[in-house]
């Protein structure tokens, strides 16, 4: 990265975008919804733009641009493998997202495989296993309890066949880090495998497959400062190679012959190509590789240190505001990344988030964050009919049954965090300066 950045934010797209305020004037937009999609790094965008004139079809093309694009695509696989600390025998399969990666793995499970997952997972890692024998574990309140809960469940399983544990590396609701290495050891001690959902971990913290001793890692490009539409599943190859291709089509097939009865016989590829049918998203794949390089060159130690300073500033600021409760599973001392969810007494979360946007130019998220069981456990709230994006419909001022999430990372300026903390304090103290109404289950500024 640009050495002039020092300990400041890394340059990202949209850092100078101004947005209008309902109270008049404009302000530089404070993008504090990194947990949903982080802005693309300027470095990534520049790398993709430099390649774009040389865009060509990937694999099997004889032309120069096709050969160049194929090399770029396969070299990107090597870059991602290095970024994740993959073992020599591991495969890197390119997908559309974390959700796509975990659905791919779900389709590769051996027969009668049991799946163990905590209720605290994002829906991307909670739901793909619906065709397997799934055990959903209660939310733990300490790291030790998480490991003990998993060990008991694995020890009690019958029959003692193949099993897979799926766990997040960092919660998309609380930002808290999970004891991945210890959970992997517990899984392996009981003959199970483990897949790490690193969607929220990889953008904030180094991920090393070999060091963590996990079997697979899944993550998304759009959370790793790359554009939308690309993801990764990396890890052991054996289950993937014995499974039917994720998609049937060109690229996954090595040879197709017609039978006398009118059908066809197919010999499928081995390796990553087996699950990468169709024309691949070369731009998306290259953007992930560019992001991996950019973060590595910037130095994860310095990025982690700076982000922790921002986390501390937000938590300290929120602690000073009456009626604000930060959500947590593991307590105040738990290590965490730049993802913090909270509720405000007397405020509907959608109303609060709308006021932050309309009156301060701050973008956060409200709702249940595609982690409905976890948020309801943390809030002690019962399910009810929901509106858009899973957020319960409520009028401004009604008691909240959802939460507000602020999230940030390598591209977040200090000023954005300072403005957010100040805005929360002002809204709680003085109330909103504008009138809001409910539209489609969300609070929006009244015209």
N, C-alpha and C positions, 0 to 999 in steps of 0.2 A: 504493500500500500504506500501511499504518498507519505514519506517520512515527515513532511511538514505538519501532519496531523497531530503528532505528539501524543498526549493523553486525551485529546479531544475526540469528538465523534468522527466516524468514518463518513466520507461524502456519500450521500444517497440521492436518488432521484426524488424530486418533489420537495427538497429542503428549502427552497425559496418560494414555494407556492403560497399565494395570499388568498384568503377566503373572506367573504363578507360577514359582518356581524349584524344581527337583527337590531341592535342598539345603534348602528351607524358605524361607518368606516370599515376598514379591513385590517387583518392581522395575519402574520405568517402562520400557516397551519401547523399545529402541533400534533403529529401523528403518533398517538400513544395506544395503538392497537396492534402491536407487533405480533402478539400471540395468534392473531387471526392471519395476517399477512404482513410480513416485514417489507419495507420499501426496498427496491433493488439497489444494490451498491452501484455507484457511478462507474466503478472499475468494471463490474460485470457488464453493464450496458455498453461501455466502450469496447470491451473485448468482443461482444456479440456483434456490434456495429462494424468492427474491423473485419469480421469473418463474413458478414452478410453478402458482400459482392461475390464471394466465392462459393455461395450456396449451391449444393448439387445433391443428387440422389445418393443414398447410402447403400453400400454393399452391391457387388456384382456389376456396377457401372464401369465401363472401360474409359470414359472420358476423364480428363485431368481434374475437373471440378468434383466429379464423383469420387475419384480416388482421394482427393484432398479432404472431402467431407467424411469419407469413411475413416481415414486416418484420424481426423479430429474426433469423431464419434468414439472410436476404440481407445484413443489416448485419454479421452475424458473418463472412460471406465477405469483406466489405470490411476488417474488422478484421484478419483473418488475412493478407490481401494486404498490408496496411500493415506488419504484424509481420515479414513475410518480404521486404519491399522489392521486391515484384513490379513488373514492368514493365507499362505500360498494356495491352499486348496479352495478358498472361498470364491463364490461367484458374486458378481455385481450385476443385478438385473435392473434395467431402467423401466420405470412405470410412470403413471400419471400423478401419483401423490402417495402420501402415507396410507390413506384409505385403500387405494388401489394395491399397494404393496401387501398389505395385510390380507386383503381378499385373495390375492394371488397365493399367498402362503396357505390360507385356509383351504383353498382348492387342492393343495398338494399334501394335505395331511394323510397319513396312512389310515387304513381302515380301523375303526374302533379306537381312534385316538381321543384321549380325554384332554380337554382344554381347561386351564385354571386361570381365572382373571379376577382381579379385584373390582368391586363396584365403583371404584374411584377413577376408572379409565375413561378416556375420551371415547365417544361412540365409534370412532374409527378402529379402536382396538378392543372395544367391548362387543360389537355386533357381528363381525364377519364370521364368527364360528358357529352360526346357527345350525349348521348341518352336522356338527360334532356333539359329543357328550360334554356339555359345558357346566363347570362349577363356578359360580360367582361367589367370591369371598367378601366378607364384610370389610368395611373401611377400617384399617388399623389406625391407632393413635400414636404409635412410636415406630421407629425402624425395627426394633427388636420384635414388636408385636407383628409386624408385617412378615418377617422371616418365620416366626413361630407359627403363625396362621397358615402360611404356605406349607410348611413342613408337616403339620398335622393333616392337612387336606391331602397331600401327596401320599403320606403313609397310609391313609385310610382308603385309598382308591382301590376298587375292585372292578373288573379284573386288573391285574398288574401289567397292563399293556402299555403301548406308546402313549406319551403325554407331552403336552406343550404348555408352558407358562407364558403369558403375555403380560408385560408390565411397562409402564411409562418410565422414562428417565427423569422427567420434570413435569409436574402437574400443570396442565393448561389452565387450571383454576387458581391454585394457590402459589404456583411457582416453586413449590418445595421439591427438593431432590429426593429421589427414592434410593434405597440401598441396593442398587442393581447388582453389584459384585456379590453381595451376601445372598441375594435371592437366586442368582445364578448358581452359586455353590450349593444351595439347598435343593434346587431343581435337579442338578446333576447327581447329587448324593442319592436321590430317589429315582434315578433313571429317567428323568424328564429332560426335555429341551426347553430353551427359553428364547423368546423374541423380544427385543427392546424397541418400544415405540420412542424414537428419539426426535420426534417432530419438534418438541419444545426444548430438548436438551442440546442438540447439535448446533443451533445458532448461538448458543450462549456459553458452551462448555466443551472441551475436547471429548470426543467419543472414540474409544479404542476397543474394537471387538475382541482382540486377543487379551488385552489387559482386563477387561470386564468379564471375559470368558463367557460371552453370550453366543448363542448359535446364529442368530440373525439380528440385523438392525434395519429399521425402516424409518425414512424421513422424507420430507417434502421440500422441493426447491423454493416454493413461495414463502416459506418461513426462514429459509437460509439466505435471504437477500438476493434471490434470483427471481425471474418472472414466473408467472403461473404455468401450470400444465406439465410439470415433470416431478418425478420422485425416484426413490431408490429402495430396493430390497437387496441387502448384501448379507452373505453368510454361507452356511453349509449347502452343498450342492446335491446331496444324495436324495432327499425327499423331493427336491425340484426335478431331478432327472428321471425319477420313476413315475412322476405324475403326468397326466395328460397336459398338453400345452394349455396355458391360460386362455389363449385365443387361437383358433384354428385359422390358418391362412398362410399367405406367402411370407417368407422369412423364417417361419417356424418349421417349415417342411424342407427336408433334404431331397426327397425324391417322391414323386407321385406317379403311379402306374394305374392304368385302367384294367379292370378285370373283365373276364368274358361274360360275367353275369350283369355287366353294366355299371357296377360299382367301382370304387377306386381303393387302392391300397396306398398307405402313406408311411413313409419313413421319416420320423420327426428328428429334428436337430437335437444334439446334446448341447450342454453349456447354456449360456444366457439367451442365445438366439431361440431356444425352445419356447421361451415365454415372452418373446418380443415380436410377435407377428405384426405384419403391416409395416408401412413406412414409418420409421421412428421420428420422434420429435428431436431432431438434431439440435435445433436452437436451444430447446429446453435443457437437453443433456449438456451441451457446451456451457450453458449459463450456470448449471450446478457446479461443473468443474471449475469454472472461473471463480465462483463464490468460494469454493474450497481453497483455491490458491490464495485468494485475497485475504481470507480469514487467517490462513496459516502464516502468510507473510506479515500480516499486521501484528501477529503474536497473541495467542490466546491468553497468555498470562496477563498482559496489559489490558486486554479487553475485559477479562473477568474482573480485574481489580477496579476498573472504571465503572463497570456496571454495578458492582457491589456498592460503590459509593452512591450511585443513583438510587439503588434499592433502599439503602439506609436513609437517604434524604426523604424519600417518599414515605416510608414507614414512620419516621420521626415526625414528619409533617402531619400525617393522618392521625397520629396519636395525640396531637395537640387540639384536634377538632372534636368538640363534644358530640356524642351521638354517632360517631363513626366506629364501626366494628369491622376489623380485618379478618377474613376467613382463613382458617389454618387447620390442618390435620395434626401436624407434628409439633406445634408450639412456636413461640417467638424465636427460639434459638436454632431452629432448623435451618440448614443451608438452603438457599433458594436462588432462582434466577429472576430476571426482571419481569415477573408476572405477579400482580397483586389484585385480589378481588375483595370487595368490601360492600357493606350496606350502610345506609344512613337513616337513623331514626326519623320517622315522619315523612320520608320521601319514597315515592315509587322510583325504582331504579331507572326506568325508561325516562321519566321526567327529569331526573338528575343528569343523565347522560345527554339528553336533548339540550338542557340548559348549558352544559359544558361546551357543546358544539356551537349552539346558536349565539351565545353571549361571550364566549372566550376563544372560539376557534380551536377547540381541543377535541380530538377524536378518540373516544374510548369505546368500549363495548358494554352492553347490558344484556341480561338474559340468563340462560342456563348453560351457555358456552359448549353445547354439544357434549355435556357431561351431566345430564339430568340427575342420575342417582347421587352423584357426589355433591352437587350444589344443594339438593334437597336435604341430604344428610347434614351438611354444614349449617344450613339455615333452620333445620328442624321443621321444614315446611312439607305439607302434604301435596301430592300432585293435584292439579286442577286443569280445566280446559285451557289450552294455550292459544296464543295468537301467532304472529309471524316469528320465525326463527326460534320457536320454542319459548318465547317470553310470555308469561301470563298477561292477559289483557287486564289493564287497570287504568283508572283515571289518575291524573296528577294528584299527589297528596295521599293516595291510598297506601296502606301498609304494603311494603314490598315483599313479594314472594320470589324475587329473583335478585341478582346482584349486579354490581358494576365492576368492570375489570379494566385496570390500567396496565399496559405492558409496553416495554421499551427495550432497547438493545444498543448495538454498536453504532447506530446512526443517530441516536437521540442527543440533541444538544442539552446542556444544563438548563438553559432558559425554558425549555418545554416542561421539564420536571418542576421547575420553580413556579411557572405559571399555573400548572395543574394544582399544586399544593395550595397556592394562593386562592385559586378559584374555588376549590372545595371549601376552604374556610369562609370565603365571602358568601357562597350560596347557603351554607348552613346558618351563618350569622344573619344575613340580610334577606335571604330568599331570592327567588328568581326575579329579574327585572322585566320579564316579558310574560305574556299570557300564552299558555300551551293548551292543546286539545289532543284528544285521543283519535287517531286515524289508523285503521287497519291494525289495531292492537299496539300501536306505538304512540308515544307522545311527540308531537311536532309543534313548532311555533305556529300560533294562530296568525292568520293574515292580518 
